[in-house]
Amino acid sequence: MTSVKHMKWWGWGVEGVSFHHEDKPNLAPFVLKAVDLDLHQPPKPPLAFDDLSIPDSRADEDLLSQLSEVVGAEHTHTDPMERIIHTYGKSLRDLVRLRNGDIPRIPDVVVYPLDEDEVQAIVNRVVAADAVLIPFGGGSNISGSLEPRPAESRVVVSVDLGRLNRLIEIDEESGLARIQAGTLGPDIEEQLGSRGWTLGHFPDSFTHSTLGGWVATRSSGMQSDKYGDIADIVKGLRVAMPGETLVIRPLPSTSTGPSVREMILGSEGRLGVITEVTVQVHRIPEQRLVLGYFFPNWEAGLKAMHEISVSDATPSITRVSDARETAFSFATRKKSKGLSSLVSKGLMKVLERKGWDLEQVCLSFIGFEGGKSHVSRQKSLVKEIVTRNGGIVVGKGPGQLYDQKKFDTPYIRDFLLDRGAMADVSETAAPWSKLQQVYDNAVTAANKAYDKIGVKGWVMCHLSHSYHSGACLYFTFAFRHEGIDPLADYDVVKSAIQQAFVDNGGTLSHHHAVGTEHAAWLEQDISAPGVHLIKGVLNAIDPGQNLNPGKIL
Ligand code: FAD
């Protein structure tokens, strides 16, 4: 038996935990109005595991005994549950396919190495046997980065890094921590936190994703404004490649030609298995505060975020929702009583008296971290900018709520699927000068796509992860489906939004990687010579296409 924590085989998160709407009285009417979906209808549960038709394992005795020799028979698994858990990530497409029992090709064997030596031995043996190796972190990606190619005829080996879960050491003088690649977010923070340090990388999938997965998908966490994206946080790397281990030493900066470190970032298992990462860590800040703000409209919110990004203010989080996402946030609030209900009603009255159109209000969160005087100075710098742009400070309440809800919200996709609605996300980054254009065109593209497939759909957006030159726009879209092929309808909407990104100056994804979902837009994003360059690197390291083939290119 291997004891490594996994998510539900059919959905997001921990077995027994799910999203509820009964304690959120405004949600059902909101959803009915937005996408014509009645949340009170009886939910349709996903397929039972026993009803799945699971392809037999094609692993031959020879390879199985070689793998067992490396990791031990007790860490070499061919049972159906292990193989299903390691088939897909958690994209909407993955969830829908599992619910429909659509599993044309699944890994034949799952192994759990203990350390780098075992990982290296597995890589060597899989390549020598001309099998396929797919590294598995937390299985949370949403870009189709894990699934074996449907027509793959070779044996597929999923290498789960879950036993490489330790903080190895901290160079306290430099703030550099060596951490094994399979360590999950909470385990990283617990091990660092017990010594007074933090990594500061908190993606919404934090509870179920790993350091190696973050690196392999170029992840970004909600506090990236302060700590940087994973691409900034990673300083050193060790990667088991066919026949040898790549070592990138941790250095503050270097001019050693084209960056090999950058080649590993976002490599999605195509260049080898990341075994260890050296990351920049920080002392746990004295104070951490997330404040809520209201803006009278999206344009004002956007302008304020831009001004903050080029000002002396250095917040840890900058985020503003458009009016639709703000309305959704209000609809998911739990029933409030007494004073807090009176305060929020009173606030709305004040805004109305100020002449605000309440349908256009945009909710924003801005985070501050550091010593008391630093936080206080940052707050006043931000307040000045918010006020200049017509916004107001709402206080700590919404920020605390956001902090509490952020890791629960992912459960909502399964809740909606149970009730016949598809909900998913598409995100991009673009220069400040193009953000409004990207936003307008992506919203228009989504609405046109809904018209095309004949449904009432919903699209909402927030800006987060600000940089000097631009920011990330994160769209969530949802629609009720009745047709026989919900994924065909989904593709129409998702593709329309993605195309609007690249047509208007945005990238195919700010932090969800390429995988198979976004591969169609790669050439438009980085030009044909860019694709040629990536192909050259992949072919040089993996001429036999043994390492997670079919992803990125
Ligand atoms: P996996 O899904 O297991 O693998 C992803 C890819 O990396 C695969 O190609 C795999 O082969 C490869 N890989 C994994 N480990 C290794 C390794 N050690 N060596 C080499 N290759 C490896 N992403 C964000 O960046 N920010 C967010 O806020 C965010 N929120 C999310 C919210 C939800 C609800 C969901 C479902 C996803 C979210 N994601 C987010 C996407 C996802 O969590 C990230 O892509 C994450 O980095 C994947 O990590 P993982 O450990 O789960 O990797």
Residues whose N, C-alpha, C, O or C-beta is under 5 A from the ligand:
A	BS01	FAD	G89 K90 I134 P135 F136 G137 G138 G139 S140 N141 I142 S145 L146 L161 A181 P203 D204 S205 H208 S209 T210 G212 G213 W214 A216 T217 R218 S219 S220 E268 G269 G272 V273 I274 P410 H511
